[in-house]
Amino acid sequence: MTGDHTQNTIYRFAIQPVSPQIHSLFSCCGMWSRMQFTLLLVAWQAHAVKYQRFCYLASWARYRADPVAFNPEDVGVNLCTHLAYAFANVDDSGTKLISADLWSDPVMYKRFTNLKKKDPNLKLLVSVGGWDGNPKVFSSLVSTDKNINTFAGNAINFLRSRNFDGLDVDWEFPAARGSSPSDRQRFTRMIQLIRQAFNTDASRTGKDRLLLTAALSPDPFRVSLSYEPAKLASYLDLISLMTYDMHGHWEEMKTPAHHSALYGTPTDVINNVAFAATFWTRLGVPRDKILLGLPFYGRTYTLSGGTVTGPGNAGNYTRHSGTLAYYEVCKILQDGATGQRIDAQKVPFLVSKNQWVGYDDEKSLAAKVKYVIDNGFGGVMVWALDMDDFKSICGKAFPLMNAVKNAFGTMTGQRTGFPSLG
């Protein structure tokens, strides 16, 4: 793995047409050297696009048993372009951003932001909310503009004083789980006012503007209930679609199904990555702001005679029925289970005794990266970096994240980050 800054940037020119002026320059320059031609292309950065690799780090991963306890120092250099520490909370008043874990602030936050010493170009964010986040405090936050503006000011102080680069919002979900129906519009208002506060802060201080991103559900029903997609996109820097958990043991299903299939089937058209991505673009969201979610964990079922009877067994380390981290999945494969593939959906699964596991591997992740590139999306989001095989239990360190990074490079011919000259 190289530490070269340019490796983080993959340029693709096919998405946007080159201007007539630049086209004329290219046409007339047959006698230019390859180096001169490369420099001219690099200069034309208005037509360049950077593929983002937005990763989450779960704060509770450090409490797992050895050898898979994951601390900030375990993050591989240059694997991600953005890294979000999950999760912070909103306080009961709805006006303050606070740590969800007393042990995180300031000790773990400082260890987290120290990653910039190894990777100066890495953008570090705090993610607020998550599934266990209290929807009531978000409802309190968005109830008035005064609350939102107070929260925004406090969030700026929180982020600046701890050396973070931005805020990631993961409210699950506006207008649901006890949240008022009007919180759909109020959520948009919250994002708008926070973005305005971040703009004002940057103008006042001369510092880079704090980033504002959000993790959002891809489900059409959830979208209609919780979001105003085009309006949100106008204020957010990036939108991470949670294109996973589209199936699971919580459903009343007799047959197991993969939770993050790339493509659908004639009988299951909606619950797949491609449908979700296309659906969001049709809502007026720019493709280059959309990141497609990649799960580094599998969803599992217990079978009896081929029929689902409940969630799969809990893993030795993650200890949640129905879920296995990739480092637990790869160990099952290493111990003799045979991986199989659902060819039409471009994803793998395995059956071990009465356990069915749908997961992602290097091949399926490469297929998803190819989909991102072919369709002009902004990149990928990973939940979660700490669930990759970072300790080389099954052979090599970070096999999934390296597969994602290398796929972007290989498929665009950009090992150095510069346009291919053929």
N, C-alpha and C positions, 0 to 999 in steps of 0.2 A: 504494500500500500504506500502510495506516494503522499508526501506532505505538500505537493505543489498546489498552490491556490487555484490554478486554472482547472484542476481536476474537478472542482466543485461545479464548474459551469459547462454546460453542454449547449452549444448553439445549433439551432435548426432554422434554416432560411426558407424552407418549403412552405411554412404555414402562412407567411405574409409575402406578397409579391414585392420584388425589388423595384425601386423607382426607375423610371425611364432614364434619368441622368446616370444612375449607377450602372444600369444595364449597358448604356453606351460606353461607359468607362471600361466595363468588362470586355465588351466586344472589340474595342480598339486596342486592347493591351495584349495582343498575342505574343509580343516580344518581351513582355515583362517576365521577370524571374518568378519562380514559385514563391519565393519569400516575399517579393513585392506584392504579389497577388494576395497572399495570406494576410499581409499587413493591411491591405485595403479592405479586405473582408472584415477583419477584426475592427477596423475603424467604423464600419457601418453597423454600429451596435443598436441603432434604432430598430433594426430588423432582427435582433437577436432575442432569444428566449431562454431563460434559465429554468431547468427542471428542478423542482424543489423535492427534497427528501425530508419531510417533517416527521420527527420521531417523538414519541412520548416515553417518559421514564416514570414509572409508578413509584411513588415515595415509599410504599410499603414493601417494595421488592428487597430492601436491605434487611428486612426482618426474616426473610426466608432462611431455611437451614443451609449450611455449607454443603456442597460447594457452589450453590446458586444464589447466595445472598448477593444482591447487586447494589453497588455503591457508585457514586458519580465517577470515581476514578476508573471504573470498569468500562466506561464509554470509550469506544474505539475512535481514533482520530479520523476525521474526514468521512465518516460513514453517513452522517446526516448534515443537512444544511441548516435545519432548525431542530431544537430540542426543547420540549416542554416538560416542566416539572409538574406532575399531577399528584394531588390536587391541593389548591388552596380553597378557602371558604369565604363566604360573605357573612359578616357578623349579624347578630339578631336585629340590629337597628336597620340593616340594609344599606349602610353607608360606608362600611370599611372592608377592605380586603385583608384577611387574616390567614395565618398558617393553619392548616388542618391538623398539624402534628407539632407539638411544642418542641420536639427534638429537631424539627426541620429548620426553624428560625432561631438564631442565625447560623448555626453550625453547618447543617447540611446545605443550606442555600449558598453559603460561602464556598463550600467544597464543589458545589454545582457550578457556580459562576467562575471558579478557578479553571474550568475547562477551557476558557478562552486563552489561557497561557499556552495550551497545547494546540489549540485550533482557533486562531484569532478571528476567522471569518464565520464561526459558528454563531447563530442567533439563538439566544437563550430566553425562554419565556416561562411564565407561571401560568398554569391552567387552573381556572376556577370552576368548581362545580363537580361534574361527574355524576354517575348514577346514584351514588350515596349522598350527593349534595342535597341540601334541604330546599325544595321548591318554594317553601314559604318565605325564605329570606330573599330569594330572587323576586318574588312578588312584591315584597316590601321595598326592595331596591327600586323597582320600576314604577312604583305607585305614584311618584311625583317627579317632576323635573328637578326639584330641589334635592331630593334624595340621590338622583342619578348624578347630578353635578357634584354633590359632596363626595359620593363614591369615587367619581372620576378623579377628583383632586387628591383624595386619599390614596387611590391606586397609583397615581403618578409618583407620589412621595414614597410609597412602598417599593415600587419597581426601581426608581432611580437610586434610592438609598441602598439597595441590595444588588445593584449592577446588573439588572435584567434588561432585556431588549424589548420586551413587550408583554402583552396580556392575551391569553387564549381563553375564550369563553365556551364552557360546556354545560349549559343549562339544559337538563333533561327532565322535562321539556316545557317550554312556555305553553300556557293554556291547557295543561294536562297535569295529572298527579296532584290535584288540589289547587292548581293555579287557575286564575280567572280567565275566561275566554278572551277578555280584552288584553290580556298579557301578550297576545300575538302581536298586536300593534305596538304595545309598550316595549316589547323586546327590541323591535326595530328602533324605537326612539332611544332606548338605552345605548344601542350600538352607535347611533348617530351622535349623541352627545358625548360619549366617551371619545369617539374619533375627533370631534371638534376640540375637546380638551387636550388630546394628544397633539393636535396641530398647533394649538396655542402655546403649549409647553415647548415645542420644538422651536417656534418662532422667538419665544422669549429667551430661551437658554442658548440657542445656537447649536444644540445637540441634535443628533439624528432623532427623527420622530420615533416614538415608541410604536411597535407593531401592534396591530389589532387583528386577531384571527378568531375563528370559531369552529367547533366541531358540531356538525348538524346531521340529523337523521336523513337518510335517503328515501325513506318510505313515503309514497305519495299521500297516504292518509295523514301521516304525521305532518307532512309539509302543509297540507291544506288546513290543518288545525293550529300549527305552531309558528309558521314562518311566512314572511313576505320576501321571497328569495331575491328578486331583482333589486329591491330597496336595500336589503342587507348587503348584497354584493357591492353596492356603490360606496359603502363605508368600510368594508372589511378588506384587509390585504389578501387574505387567503381563506378559503372555505374547505375544511376537511370533511368529506362525506364518510360517514361511518358505514362503509359497505362491507359489513360483517354482521354476524348474529342475525342474519336474515332467516335462519331456521335454527331450531334448538329444541331441547327436551321439554321446554315449557309449552310447546304446541301439542295438540292432540293428534299426533301422527302415528301411523302404524309402520311406515317405512322411513328409515333415516334419510336425511337430505343434507347436502353440504351447505354450510352457513355463509360461504363467500364465493360461490361459483361465479366464474367470469361471464358465462352465458346461461340463458334460461333453457327451458324445455317446452314442448307444446302444451304440457299440462301445468307448467310453473313458469309463466312468462315474466313475472315482475321481480321475483326475489333473486336478483343477480346484479353483478357490478355494472355490466354494460347497460342494462335497462335504467338503473339508477342514474348513471352518468348522463345518458342521453336525456332522461326526464328533466334533470336540472338545467341542461343547456336550453331546453325548450321553454323554460320559465324565464329566460332572459338573463341568465347568469353567464358571464364571460368564461370561456373554457380555460383560459390561462389562470383563473383564480381558483379553479376546482382541483382539489387533490383527492385521489381515490384511496380509500382506506384499505390497508393490507393487514390482516391479522397474523401475528406470530404465535398463534395458539390454535388448537383444534377444539371443535365441539363434538361431544361424545354421547353415545347412547348405549344402553344395555339392551340386548336382544334375547328373545326366547323364540326359537323356531323361526328366526328371521324377522320377527315382529318386535317393534319397540315396546319395551315395558317401563322405561324410565331413563334418567340420566346415566351416563357412564360413571365408572368408579373414579373417585377422587385421586389425583396424582400424589405421589409421595412428598412433593415439594409445594405445589400450589394448593393442594388440599381443598379443592372445590369440585364437587360432583358435577359432571357434565362438561368439564373444561380441563384441558391439558396444555401446558406450555410446550413449545416446540422441543425443548431439551428433554421433555418427558416422552413426547411422541417419537423422537429419533431413537431413544433408548429401547422402546418397544420394537421398533424396526431392527435395531441392532441385535436384539435378543431373539430374532427369528421370525417375526411377523412379516408378511409380504405386503408391500404397498401396491395398490391397484389404482387405476385412473378412470375417471368419468370423462372420456375423450371429448364428448360434445360440450362439456362445461369447463374443460381445461384445468381440472383440479384433481388432487389425489385423495384417496381414503385407504384405510386399512381395517381388517377384521382380525381380532385376536381373541380366540375363544368366543365369549359372548359380548365382546366389546367392539363397537363400530366407532371409528374416529375419522372425521372429515377435517383436513388440515391443509396448509399450504406448504410447498417445498420450493426448492430452487427453480425447478422447471415451471411450476404454475405462476410463481412470482415473475419470472421472465416473460411469460405470456401476458401478464397484466401490465408490465412495463411497456411491452410492445403495443398494447391497446392504448395506453396513455400517449405514446409517441405518434401512433398512426392517427389518432383522433384529436390531437392538439390540446390535450389537457395540461395543467400546470405542473403536475408531478404526482407524488404519492404521500400518503400519511401512514405511519406505522404504529399500531398498538400491539405490543409495546416492545421497545428495544430490549428490555430486561428479560423477555421471554424467548429470545434467540438463544442458540447454544453458544453463549459467550465464553464459557469455560472449557470448550472443546471436549465435552463429554462424549460426543460421537465422532470426533475426528478433528475438525477445524473450527477455529473461533469465528463467531458471527457468520455462519454460512448463509443465512437468509438475507441479512442486511448487505453483505458483500455481493450476493447474487443480484439484489436490486440495483446497487450502485454500478456494478460491472455491466449489467444489462443496458442501462442507460448509455454507458460508454460504448459498448460493443455495437449496439443497434444503430447508433448514429455515426459510428466511425470516428468518435471523438475521444480518443484516449487522453488527449492533452487539453481538450476543451475548445479547440479551434476547428473551423469548418473543414471538412474533407475536400481535397482537391482532385479526388478520383484516383 
